[in-house]
Amino acid sequence: MEYETLLSELEQLLKETYALWDPGWVTFNWRAYTYDHVQRVRGLALNICRQEGGDAHIVELAALLHDITKPYDGEYITDKEGDRVVDERGYWQNRIRQPARRNRVTDLYDELGLMGEPHNESGALVARHLLRRKGLRESTCERVAQTIRQHLLPPEDPPVESRCLCDADTIDANIGLPAFVRNIYIHLHFHNLRKGPEEPAIATLLQEKPSQYLKPYIIENLPRWVRGKRRDFVPRLRTDTAREIALARLQRLEGVFQRLEKETRAFSSNGNHPYLDIVLHYMHHRKDPSIAEETEALAAKWPSHRVRGCELIRWLKREMAGVE
């Protein structure tokens, strides 16, 4: 089978598989998030891999399939103190979330007895069997499976492909403009869950008193969020290329947040605040959102003369493609 045909078939299988679960939030993710995340990790892992001298085909196949069983991960399992439970291998434990429908991936998952396994372990076995059935060499199937297995907790000296995938996965979820858009949705979701009964729903708040929500989120929350990402995640990265990308993204984020703070402090319903308008677009399109689709919609409707907004959209699209 030609490589491009294989990739196309696997992409379709992923879309079909993720759609087996009904829309809704689980922990810090929602149904439409995962496919977009996989495609961003794929581009970023390939970028890192090419600069680090790894095998691009192994990394691309592993990136495409690394979260194929992720939808089975339900809510976190916590102890009496509210801390997440970790198994003897160091993996966080989740409740099982069953699909509403079935396909060959869920059938394979059951045939292999993978219920309760962390998604890196179950995903590695599912990927190996899928690639075998596509006629790939056993050595390729095993290397892809190994890369997927090691993307959560790599061993002390993992192959370069495992380091590339682990770093790309870490960066996409935590560092950069795509991670910021994800944070927008996470913050909105938990705001609605935690608000008191007398407080307005987020839709009402954004419509009637947007600055009441925007000011604490942008001026207080975002600087704290980006400091935490710099402190907690950059030291975990395993490749020089990934560290360079992460630091460049953090620097860009800090500049964007400074601009957002400036616009927020001067906010008015009729004012000139292009960065805030972009943030508000995502906030107003929050029902099982696809970050990729919303960004394309935003780019299509954004006036070309609003240069400030254009540059932010351009940076976002480049980070989504993994080239920065």
N, C-alpha and C positions, 0 to 999 in steps of 0.2 A: 504494500500500500504506500502511495506517495505521502510524504510527510505532511504537506499542507492539507491533504484530504483527511488524514488522521486527526490533525488539530481541529478541523471543522467538525468532524463527527464527535469528538470529545466535547467541544463547546456546546453543541446541541444537546448532548447527553447531560451536561451540567445544568443547562437551563431547565430541561425537563425534570431533572432530579430535584432541584431547589423548589420548583413549583409544586412538588408533592406535599409540601407543608403549607398550611393555610397562612395568610398574612397575619402578622402580629409581632410583638416585641418579645425577645428572650434575652435576659441580662442586658448587655449594651449593644445588641444588634437587632435588626429587623429583617424580614424576609428578603426584601429587594437589595439589602446591603451586600450580601455575600458574593453574588456573581460579579458585581462591580469591583469589590475588593480583590477577588481572584484575578481579574484582568489587570488591575493596577499592579498587583504583586508580580504578575507575569512580566510586564514591561520593565519594572524596576529590577527584578531578579536577573533578567537578561542583560540589562545595562551593567549591573555590578559584575556579573559573570564574565562578560567580555573584557572588562578591565582587569579582572582578577585572574584570567587565564583558565577558566573552567570550561566544561563541556556544555555548550549552549542548548543542545537538544535535551540533555538530561534535565537541566534546570527548567527549561520551558515546560516539558511534560510534567515535572514534579510541581511546578508552580500552578499549572492548570488544574491539577488533581489534588492539591494539598488539603483542600477543605471539602472534599467530596462527601464526607460523612459528618461534617460539622453541624448540619441541621438536626442531628440526633442529640446534640448537646442542649439540654434544657437549663432550667434555673440552677444556680450554684447550690451545692450542698454545704451547709455551714454547721459549725459546732454550737455549743450552748453560749459561747461568748460572741457569736456572730462572725467568727473567722472562717474562711474557706477551708474545707477539708482537703488534705493532700494525701495521696496514696503512697505506698512504700517506694514507688519509683520517682516521686516528686511531682506527679501530675495532679492538678486541681480536679476535683470531682464534680460532676454535674448530674442532675436528674435526667432520665431518658425522656426524650420527646419523640413520640411516634409520628410517622407521616400519616396524612389523611388519605393518601393514594399510594400506589405501588408502581415500580418499574423494575428493570433488570438490576439496577444498583441496590435497591432495597431487598430484592430477592437474594442477591449475592451476599449482602450483609448478613441476612438470616442464615443462609447456607453455611457461612463461615463461622457462625456463632460469635459474632462480634458485639453483641449487646453489652453495654457497660464499659467497653474499651474506650480510652481517650481517642479523639478523632485523628490524631497523628498516627496512632497504631492501627486503628481500623481502616483509615484512609490509605495507608501504605499497602495493606493486604488487598483491599478492593482494587486499588490502582494496578498492582502487580497482576491480578487475575484479568482485569480488563485489557491490559496491554498484551498479555499472552494471547488472549482471544483475537486480538487484532494482528497477531502474527509477528510481533517484535521478538528479537532475540532474548533469550533468558537473561543474559548478562545486562542488557539494557533494562529489562523489567525490574531486575533486582536493584540496580543502581537508582532507578527512579523511586522505588519503594523505600530504599535506605534514605534518600534525600527527604522524602515526605516524613518518614518516621523521626528523623532528627531535627525537623524544623521547629519544634517546640523547645526541647532541651537537648541541644547538641552535646556530644561527649567532649572530652578535653581537647582532642585534636581531630576534628571531623574533616571529611573531604571538602574541597573548596565549594563544590556544588551545594552541600548542606549549609555551609556558612552563608552563601549568597542568598539562598531561599529564606533562611532564618532572619537575616538582616533585612531583606525586602519586606517580609511579613511584619517585622517589628516596626520598621519605619512607616509603612503605609497606615497602620492602625493608630500610630501615636505621634508622628512627627511630620508636619507639613500642612499645606492647604487642604488636601483631601481629608486629613485627620481633623482639621478645624471644622470642615463642613459636617463631618460625622459628629463632632462635639456639639455643634449647633442643634442637631436633631436629638442627641442624648439629653442635653440640658432642657430642651423643650419638653421632652417626654417625662423626665423626672419632676420637672416643675409642676406639670399637671397632676402627677401622682401625689405629690407632697403638699399641694396647696390646701388651705383650710376650706371648709364648706362655704364660708362667707366670701371667699376670694373669687374673682372672675376667672373663667376658663382662659387658657392662653390665647385662643382665637379672639376672644372679646378684648383681652388686654392689648394685643398687638394692633387691633383695629382702633380702639378708642384711646389708649394711653401707651403707645409704644415705648416712649422714653422711660416709663416706669419699669419696664422689663429690661430694656437695652442698657441703661446706665449701670446697674450693678453687674450685669453679665459681662459687658465689654470693659468697663473701667476696673472692676475688682476681680472678676473670675478669670478672664483670659490671661492677664499677666501672670497670675498664680499658676494657671494651667501650663503655660509654656515654660515657666521655670521648673516645674515638676518634670516635664518631659526631658528637658536638658539634663537634669540631675539624675533621673531614674533610668533613662533608656539609652542615651548615647554611650555610657560605659559598657552596656551589654553587647554592643555591635562587634562582630568578629572580623570584619574586613576594613582595610584602610579606605577603600572606595565608599563603602557605606557610611563611614564616619564623616568623610568629606561631604557627601550628599546631605546627611542629617544636619550637619552644622550650617551648611548653606541654606537649607530649608528653615532652620530655626532663625537665622538672621533675617530671612525674608518675612517670616511670620512676625517677628518683633516689629519690623517696619510697618507691616499691614496693621498690626494692633495699635501702633502709635497713631496711624492715620484714622483708624476707627474711633479711637478715643477722642481725637480732635473733633471729628464730625459729630460724635455723640454729645460732647459738651456744648456744641453749637446747634444741636438738633432743633429743627422746626419742620412742620408738615409741608412747607413750601420751599425748604432750603435746598442748598446744593450739597448733597452728601452721597456721592456715587458708591463709595465702599459700603456704606450702610444700606443703600438700596439693594446691593447684591446680597448682603446678608439677609435682608428682609425678604428677598425672593425665595431663598431657601426656607425661611421660617414660614412663609405662606403656602409652601408646597411640601407638606410634611406627612401626607397619607401614604404609607409604604413607599417612600420616595426612592427613586434611583438617582444617585448622585451624578452618574454619567448623563442620564437623560435630562435632568434639571440643569446641568451645566451647559449642555448643548442648546436647550431652550433659551437659557439666559444669553448665550452668545449670539443666537439668531435674532433676538429682539433688541439687543443692546445697541443704542445709537453710536455710530462710529465716531461722532464728534466728542463723545464723553471719554476723553483719553484716559482719565484716571481709572474708570471702571474697566476699560478695555485691557489695560495692563494687568489688572488683577485676574481677569478671566483668562488671559493668555498664560499667566504664570500657573494658574490652577490647572489648565488643560495640559501643560507641559509636565507638571508633576503627576497628573493622572496617567500620562503616557509612560512615566518612568524615566524620562530623559533628563530630569533634573532632580 
